[in-house]
Each structure stands twice: as structure tokens, then as C-alpha cells.
Amino acid sequence: MPTSTPQAPLIMVGGGHAHLVALRQWIANGQRAPAGSLLVNAQPYAWYSGMLPGLLAGRFTAAQCSIELAPLAAVCGMQLICDELLALDAHNQAILLASGKRMGFARLSLNSGALPVTDFDTDGSLPLVGAKPFPGIVQQWRTWQAQPPAHLAILGGGPAGVELALALRLSLPQTTVSLFCRHALLISHPLRLARLARARLGKANVKLHEKLPIERISDGQLYSDGHAVAQPDAVVLATGAAAADWQATSGLECDAQGFIRIDAQLRSSHPCIFAAGDCASLPDTPHAGVYAVRQGPVLAHNLLAAAQGNLQHYQPQPRALALLACGDGRALLSYGALATQGRLAGQLKDWLDLRFMRAHRLPAQGD
Ligand SMILES: Cc1cc2nc3c(=O)[nH]c(=O)nc-3n(C[C@H](O)[C@H](O)[C@H](O)COP(=O)(O)OP(=O)(O)OC[C@H]3O[C@@H](n4cnc5c(N)ncnc54)[C@H](O)[C@@H]3O)c2cc1C
């Protein structure tokens, strides 16, 4: 891809959590991006993942869970371009967008998230609905509300799978919901949290299948170990994080899964290219929104300070609070070895989520 004109001083790709925090920090500090800087995002809104299960459970509206990016970008002196990055040529400092536009950059920041893992074969006989990107699942959920499916299968035994199963059972009461886990449920969380989650799922009539990896979808059926195990109407993928294909061909150094390797200053193998959140790979930093959020302030500083040196370091928090929405206002909570559940945990989750939204949208957008 040849270097193209115009050349932007800074392009930020993806309205993810880290970029949202970075833009808001510039506004709070009265800082602006260099004139001519661009924010590229696939849609006009940034979605807040913590509230998506609440939206699908019918507790929040889409407007409460998303933030309009154009006004935020404008206050930072940037223009929002609703487009999708298709290819990056790190060596020539250029990107190609889905619209066909090619743009050069002096500095690039990537916060474009990840895709669901699809490590099974499929003949295309069942609709697959990724838990991300969020606009897709929200649109599908609206269709399901008008015309409820008889049976939905969710793949993924992590927090997102649990939250989606509970939310969909509540908002689609006629629908049978099955949750398939490759390993034991919530395997990377305390055993007590998994016990509490099993009880909640049981009470909600979610059909839980642990240690049952789905290897193939054919003729409308899910197969594990060569046997048909379910015949759902659609499959929701809450299977964790997979890297977008363009990352591996970008010329940036990536890890074995294709995520962009970064250092503690959030810089990639090419010092003019920064990355944060799920698209990036840094030791001791899981792919989760709470880590992307904490990278935001460091990114905000480093993107403006890069020319002078003087960069800040990001230090991943040793443990993070996990709050899993049960859909009914309650939540499951774990922190280190501690695990509990209840209405108080739900209130804490709502308070933290709504506080985040208030802090990151412009006052004119309301709440
Ligand atoms: C149902 C569910 C619930 C979750 N709940 C939590 C939670 O409570 N706490 C937690 O810590 N984590 C949670 N997660 C995980 C969390 O969603 C991710 O870790 C987090 O969103 C990653 O944030 P990010 O900043 O990397 O980017 P994202 O929030 O994924 O945003 C990426 C943005 O980039 C845009 N984009 C993507 N590709 C391109 C492209 N090629 N060109 C232009 N734009 C692009 C997307 O449209 C999107 O706006 C949850 C995940 C799911 C599925």
C-alpha cells in the first residue's frame, strides 16, 4: 500500500474504551489533538460492554449504553470518520478503509477491540450472532423480541456467556437457552463464583453444558466429539477474543494469536503506532474492558507527548473486580479469591457503570 495523501498528524482507529477515556481526559485537561487529526470508527457510537447484558435483559435503553463519538471528537479538535479499517501498512504509515480511502499518518493509535473466537467448522446452516460487535447483537435481539426463537445456544463459559444467558432468558421467556462451555464454567474465576453462577443459571432454567466443546455445526445441529448435542435456531458467540485478520498482515509484531504486541508505554514494534485494549497484547493484561479503561489515561498522555519523549508507563492492576449482571438487578461479584452475589453487588455494578457513562459523555447528551 503506497503512502497516500492527505497525511493526518494523528489517526485513532476504534472508539473503544481506551480511546473514549483518552478523549475525555484531553477534554478535562483542556488539551486538543493536533489539527487535522481523525477518529475512525465503524459506527457513530461507542458501546459500553458492562451495560450490554442489562440492555438485553430490558433494564437499559441503547441510548444509555452508548456514547456519540462525533461531539467528543469535535471538542478534541478531531473529525469522526464512520468507516472501517481494512488494512494497515505499518512500514509506510498508511491505512486503507472499507470505503476505499487511503490515508497516511504521522502517528496512529489502535483501539479496535477483538472478534469472537470461531474455532469450529460450520456449513452455514445456523445463524451465528457474535456477542461483539454490539450493534449486530442488539439488532438481532430486537428481531428475536418480535419473533422469539424456540431455542438459542450460547457458546462460551466465561462471564459474557453467563451474563448473556441470564439476560436472554429474562427478555425471551418462551425461548430455551443452552450454554455450552469448552471447559468448566468460569474456569479462570474462583470456584465459589462458578458455584454461584451454576445456581443462578439453574434457577433461570438455562441448560448448562460444561466441558462440551462445540467442534462443528452442520445441518442445523451442534456437534461435540462427533455427536449431535443440540438443534438450536441460532448460535450466540461469547467465545472470548480473537484478533482481526488485518493485524497479522500489518507489519506490526503480533503474538501467536495475532494480537499486537505493545510495551508498557503502549507502543507497538513501530514507535509511531500505539495500541490499547483487546486488539493489543501485553503480559499480565487480560482482554477485558477494565484493563482497556485503565490504559486510557496513559494513552492520552503518550499520544500527545510522543514527539517530546517523556512517556508514561502503564502498569496492569494485579487483580480486577468482576461483576456479572444477572439481568434482574442482582450481580455475581468476584475479587481475588472472594466471591459473592446479590442485590447489593447489582447496585454496585449499576452505580459503577452509570458513573462511567456520566463521566465519558458530554453533558449535552444527557444520561
Ligand atoms: C456481553 C459482554 C459483556 C462484557 N462485560 C464486561 C465487563 O463487565 N467488564 C469488562 O472488563 N469487560 C467486559 N467485556 C469485555 C469487553 O467488552 C472488552 O474487553 C472491551 O470492550 C474491550 O474494549 P476495547 O477498548 O479494546 O474496544 P471495544 O470496546 O471492543 O471497541 C472497539 C471499537 O472499535 C470499532 N472497530 C472495530 N474494528 C474496527 C475497524 N476495523 N475499523 C474501525 N473501527 C473498528 C468497534 O466498532 C468498536 O467501536 C464484556 C464483553 C461482552 C461480549
The ligand as an SDF file (V2000), in Angstrom:
LIG
                    3D

 53 58  0  0  0  0  0  0  0  0999 V2000
  -21.5500   -9.2980   26.7530 C   0  0  0  0  0  0  0  0  0  0  0  0
  -20.2110   -8.8010   27.1870 C   0  0  0  0  0  0  0  0  0  0  0  0
  -20.0730   -8.2140   28.4330 C   0  0  0  0  0  0  0  0  0  0  0  0
  -18.8350   -7.7550   28.8690 C   0  0  0  0  0  0  0  0  0  0  0  0
  -18.7470   -7.1960   30.1040 N   0  0  0  0  0  0  0  0  0  0  0  0
  -17.5540   -6.7850   30.5400 C   0  0  0  0  0  0  0  0  0  0  0  0
  -17.4310   -6.2140   31.8440 C   0  0  0  0  0  0  0  0  0  0  0  0
  -18.4090   -6.0910   32.5860 O   0  0  0  0  0  0  0  0  0  0  0  0
  -16.1900   -5.8260   32.2460 N   0  0  0  0  0  0  0  0  0  0  0  0
  -15.0900   -5.9750   31.4420 C   0  0  0  0  0  0  0  0  0  0  0  0
  -13.9960   -5.6320   31.8730 O   0  0  0  0  0  0  0  0  0  0  0  0
  -15.1800   -6.4960   30.2070 N   0  0  0  0  0  0  0  0  0  0  0  0
  -16.3730   -6.9030   29.7330 C   0  0  0  0  0  0  0  0  0  0  0  0
  -16.4690   -7.4500   28.4820 N   0  0  0  0  0  0  0  0  0  0  0  0
  -15.2730   -7.4810   27.6120 C   0  0  0  0  0  0  0  0  0  0  0  0
  -15.1880   -6.1160   26.9250 C   0  0  0  0  0  0  0  0  0  0  0  0
  -16.2880   -5.9600   26.0620 O   0  0  0  0  0  0  0  0  0  0  0  0
  -13.9360   -5.9330   26.0930 C   0  0  0  0  0  0  0  0  0  0  0  0
  -12.8120   -6.3920   26.7720 O   0  0  0  0  0  0  0  0  0  0  0  0
  -13.7800   -4.4410   25.8070 C   0  0  0  0  0  0  0  0  0  0  0  0
  -14.8970   -3.9800   25.0760 O   0  0  0  0  0  0  0  0  0  0  0  0
  -12.5370   -4.1630   25.0330 C   0  0  0  0  0  0  0  0  0  0  0  0
  -12.5140   -2.7880   24.8380 O   0  0  0  0  0  0  0  0  0  0  0  0
  -11.6240   -2.1180   23.7330 P   0  0  0  0  0  0  0  0  0  0  0  0
  -11.3090   -0.7700   24.2640 O   0  0  0  0  0  0  0  0  0  0  0  0
  -10.4710   -2.9680   23.3450 O   0  0  0  0  0  0  0  0  0  0  0  0
  -12.5260   -1.9960   22.4190 O   0  0  0  0  0  0  0  0  0  0  0  0
  -14.0600   -2.2310   22.1640 P   0  0  0  0  0  0  0  0  0  0  0  0
  -14.8910   -1.7730   23.2900 O   0  0  0  0  0  0  0  0  0  0  0  0
  -14.2340   -3.6240   21.6660 O   0  0  0  0  0  0  0  0  0  0  0  0
  -14.3370   -1.2110   20.9670 O   0  0  0  0  0  0  0  0  0  0  0  0
  -13.7280   -1.3510   19.7120 C   0  0  0  0  0  0  0  0  0  0  0  0
  -14.3270   -0.3140   18.7830 C   0  0  0  0  0  0  0  0  0  0  0  0
  -13.6070   -0.3450   17.5580 O   0  0  0  0  0  0  0  0  0  0  0  0
  -14.5010   -0.4110   16.4610 C   0  0  0  0  0  0  0  0  0  0  0  0
  -13.8190   -1.1710   15.4150 N   0  0  0  0  0  0  0  0  0  0  0  0
  -13.5040   -2.4780   15.4270 C   0  0  0  0  0  0  0  0  0  0  0  0
  -12.8290   -2.7970   14.3220 N   0  0  0  0  0  0  0  0  0  0  0  0
  -12.7180   -1.6600   13.6070 C   0  0  0  0  0  0  0  0  0  0  0  0
  -12.1210   -1.3550   12.3520 C   0  0  0  0  0  0  0  0  0  0  0  0
  -11.5080   -2.2940   11.6180 N   0  0  0  0  0  0  0  0  0  0  0  0
  -12.1940   -0.0850   11.9070 N   0  0  0  0  0  0  0  0  0  0  0  0
  -12.8160    0.8820   12.6530 C   0  0  0  0  0  0  0  0  0  0  0  0
  -13.3980    0.6380   13.8370 N   0  0  0  0  0  0  0  0  0  0  0  0
  -13.3390   -0.6220   14.3020 C   0  0  0  0  0  0  0  0  0  0  0  0
  -15.7320   -1.1160   17.0020 C   0  0  0  0  0  0  0  0  0  0  0  0
  -16.8490   -0.7940   16.2370 O   0  0  0  0  0  0  0  0  0  0  0  0
  -15.7860   -0.5610   18.4190 C   0  0  0  0  0  0  0  0  0  0  0  0
  -16.4600    0.6640   18.4310 O   0  0  0  0  0  0  0  0  0  0  0  0
  -17.7070   -7.9090   28.0270 C   0  0  0  0  0  0  0  0  0  0  0  0
  -17.8390   -8.4930   26.7630 C   0  0  0  0  0  0  0  0  0  0  0  0
  -19.0770   -8.9340   26.3420 C   0  0  0  0  0  0  0  0  0  0  0  0
  -19.1920   -9.5860   24.9930 C   0  0  0  0  0  0  0  0  0  0  0  0
  1  2  1  0
  2  3  1  0
  2 52  2  0
  3  4  2  0
  4  5  1  0
  4 50  1  0
  5  6  2  0
  6  7  1  0
  6 13  1  0
  7  8  2  0
  7  9  1  0
  9 10  1  0
 10 11  2  0
 10 12  1  0
 12 13  2  0
 13 14  1  0
 14 15  1  0
 14 50  1  0
 15 16  1  0
 16 17  1  0
 16 18  1  0
 18 19  1  0
 18 20  1  0
 20 21  1  0
 20 22  1  0
 22 23  1  0
 23 24  1  0
 24 25  2  0
 24 26  1  0
 24 27  1  0
 27 28  1  0
 28 29  2  0
 28 30  1  0
 28 31  1  0
 31 32  1  0
 32 33  1  0
 33 34  1  0
 33 48  1  0
 34 35  1  0
 35 36  1  0
 35 46  1  0
 36 37  1  0
 36 45  1  0
 37 38  2  0
 38 39  1  0
 39 40  1  0
 39 45  2  0
 40 41  1  0
 40 42  2  0
 42 43  1  0
 43 44  2  0
 44 45  1  0
 46 47  1  0
 46 48  1  0
 48 49  1  0
 50 51  2  0
 51 52  1  0
 52 53  1  0
M  END
$$$$
